[in-house]
């Protein structure tokens, strides 16, 4: 199997998959195993973590905002998946913590 290298993947796909990873990390950090954030504070942390993903992608990974389709599209890519993955992972981690 010949997998493409990171440089050969479209910038919009790179943004999407990094945001999925960020959602899982946010859920782990919010879980009872790390910070035990729940309710409002967990949601606020998650929104701030999503905002941090913008700067991480733009500054650390050097993904060109114009190559994705502009700032607005760069911000919106993966937002729905981010929320759903975070909710699912956070729910699973909280359920595991109960046992």
N, C-alpha and C positions, 0 to 999 in steps of 0.2 A: 504494500500500500504506500502510495506516494502522497504524503501530507504537504500542503503548501506552507511556506515559511510565513512568519508574521508579516514580513514586508510585502508579500504578495496578496494579502487579504485587503479588501476594500476598507478605507478608513471608516465608513459607516458601520461595517460589520465589526471592526475593532472596538468602536465605541460601544456597540450593543453588548458584546461579550464581556468587556471589562465592567460594564454596569451590572451585569448578572453576577459577576464575581463580587463586586462591591455590595450588592444586596445580601449575598450570603455572609460576607464579613460583617455587615451591619447587624444582621440577625444574631450572629455569634456574639458580637460585642454586647448587644441588648439582652442576651439570654441570662438566665439565673446563674450560669456558670462563670460569667465575667463581671458585668456591671449590674445585672438584675434591674434593668430599666423596664418599667411597665407603663401602659397607658399613654398619657400625654408626653411624658419625658422620653419614652421609647420612640414615639412618632416624631418628636422634635429632633432627636438625635439622628433618626433615619433621614429626615429632610436635609439636615446639615451635612450628613455623610454623602448624600446625593450631590449636593452643591460642591463638596470637596472632590467628587469624581470629575466634575467639569474641569477644575484646575489641574488635577492629576493628569487627565487625558491631554489637555492642552499644553501644559508646561513640562511635565515629566516625560510623557511619551511622545511629545512633539507632534501630535496629530493636528493637521492644518484644519482650522475651522472652515475655511472657504472650500476645501476639498470635500467636506461633508455636505455642504449646501447652505452655509451661513450659520450665524450664531443661534438663531431660533431653532433651526433643525438640529444643531449640535446639542442643544439643551434637551430637546424633546425625544431624541432617539433613546429607546429603551426604558422610558419612564413607566409605562404600564407593566412591563415585565419586571422591572425593578421592584415595584410595589407588590406584585403578586408573589415573586420569589421571596421577598422579605417576609411577607405575612405567613407564607407556608413554612419557611425555615424557622421563623420565630415561634410559630405554633408548635411545631414538632419539638423544638428544643425545650419549650416550656412544659410540654406534655412529658417528655423524658425526665425533666427535673422533678415532676410530681412523684414519680416512682422511685 
